[in-house]
Amino acid sequence: MTDAQSAAAPAAAPSPGTGTGTGTEADAEFSLALVEEAAKKSGLIWVRGTGGDAPERALWHIWHEGAAHVVGDGSGEQPLPGLTAGGTADITVRSKDKGGRLVSWRASVTELAPRSEAWESAVAELKSKRLNAADTEGLPELWAGSCRVLRLAPVSVAGALPDGSLAVPPAATPVTTRRPVPAALPRLLLRRRRRD
């Protein structure tokens, strides 16, 4: 191939799983398998909707039929800021035992229509994993009326994790401690430890 032909030749398309252009189909399959295994084993995923200035939030989820599913935005449920149907979200899955990032991926966001077949299937799984619900049998009715059930399907996997910690200060809140800690509290705690 001459220099003119190589300059005119199109660049290789990125691998669908890695987004870097250097992987093979096997690498893409491995990346998607890593996403699935990490999401199945983790109780929480960190999600940032790509629309607006939505913060990254920890959301409980289930892995069902090749995607993460979350429920929220209703009474007593987790908020889902920045997650809009037809949009995308950046998701990070952390290790359950060490807390470090395992994999980051981009997902397409789809809102499941209440009472559709996909919604019923996802809600059956979500209901079984929902902790601390007062009425688990009434959850599907509550979710159909006031919540959104979202499907977060993997689109691409981040090729390399960032070097930094990505730690951010806590979000501003009006909740504060009313009074300073009593001066005697450290001595009381120390005395209690000595007795034990």
C-alpha positions, -999 to 999 in steps of 0.1 A, spaced: 0 0 0 14 34 -10 15 64 13 -14 80 -7 -35 48 -3 -28 45 34 -37 82 39 -70 77 21 -79 44 39 -104 48 67 -92 43 102 -102 11 120 -135 14 138 -133 11 176 -142 -22 192 -178 -21 204 -169 -31 239 -138 -11 247 -142 22 229 -104 23 223 -101 9 188 -73 -15 198 -94 -45 211 -108 -75 193 -142 -90 194 -130 -113 222 -119 -83 242 -154 -67 237 -170 -99 249 -147 -101 279 -155 -65 288 -192 -70 286 -189 -102 306 -169 -83 333 -197 -56 334 -223 -83 339 -204 -102 366 -195 -71 385 -230 -57 383 -245 -91 394 -223 -93 425 -225 -56 435 -255 -44 455 -249 -8 443 -238 9 411 -227 45 409 -246 63 382 -243 97 366 -268 108 340 -252 125 311 -279 151 309 -273 183 329 -254 187 361 -267 156 378 -245 143 406 -232 107 406 -254 86 429 -252 52 444 -283 32 432 -295 -2 442 -302 -23 412 -307 -58 397 -290 -73 367 -318 -88 345 -317 -98 308 -284 -82 299 -289 -48 316 -290 -31 350 -325 -21 361 -333 6 387 -365 19 402 -371 53 417 -384 88 416 -415 78 436 -426 81 472 -400 65 495 -378 54 466 -344 64 454 -341 96 433 -330 92 397 -317 126 387 -303 131 352 -316 98 340 -339 104 310 -354 80 286 -333 79 254 -303 94 271 -271 78 284 -255 73 318 -220 67 330 -219 38 355 -191 26 378 -192 -7 396 -171 -11 427 -157 -42 443 -179 -55 471 -150 -64 494 -124 -37 487 -145 -8 474 -122 -1 445 -135 5 409 -138 -27 389 -153 -14 357 -168 18 343 -193 17 313 -217 38 294 -253 27 292 -283 37 272 -313 46 293 -347 31 285 -378 37 306 -400 6 307 -437 13 302 -458 3 332 -475 -31 329 -456 -40 297 -441 -75 295 -405 -61 300 -417 -40 330 -435 -70 347 -404 -91 343 -381 -65 357 -404 -55 385 -407 -92 396 -369 -93 401 -367 -58 416 -395 -66 441 -375 -97 453 -344 -76 460 -361 -46 476 -350 -42 512 -370 -27 540 -403 -24 521 -433 -22 543 -456 -40 518 -437 -60 493 -468 -74 477 -481 -38 470 -448 -26 454 -457 -33 418 -489 -12 422 -470 16 438 -442 15 412 -467 15 383 -484 46 397 -456 68 409 -422 54 400 -400 49 370 -384 16 361 -353 22 340 -332 -3 320 -295 6 318 -281 -14 289 -243 -14 283 -232 5 252 -194 7 257 -169 -1 284 -142 23 295 -108 11 282 -87 23 311 -97 34 345 -86 69 356 -54 72 377 -69 96 403 -93 89 430 -122 109 416 -133 117 452 -155 148 454 -167 167 484 -201 158 498 -232 175 483 -244 206 501 -272 199 526 -292 220 551 -287 192 576 -262 201 603 -254 193 639 -272 217 662 -246 219 689 -209 211 692 -199 178 706 -198 179 744 -163 183 758 -168 153 781 -178 129 753 -143 118 743 -135 110 780 -167 90 784 -160 70 753 -124 63 764 -137 52 799 -162 29 783 -134 12 762 -113 7 793 -142 -12 810 -147 -35 780 
